[in-house]
């Protein structure tokens, strides 16, 4: 049997209550997320419930796109996101495996694809 463990986040950024600096939905620390590397990202609410899991070849632009894009699955739920965790994973196949595993293991609330449970 294959054993998969959820990777430890390399970066975690939290929503600021009253951000002083320029922000996107309360997040001011996007600069901590790599622009050039790939990996997976997880959005959590203030109760630490997993809302969404995604993967990207370039993390920062992809995560920001979820807050700016008009067709994102997260569009109606952007205000719920209180924490973003990022795991750097270079290999595309590994990213795919981790994303599918986490969506199903932790039952991400707003992921609609790759769901094996009902």
Secondary structure, 3 states (H helix, E strand, C coil): CCCCCCCCCCEEEECCCCCCCCCECCECCHHHCCCCCCEEEEEECCCCCEEEEEEECCHHHHHHHHHHCCCCCCHHHHHHCCEEEEEECCCHHHHHHHHHHHHHHCCCCCCCCCCCCC
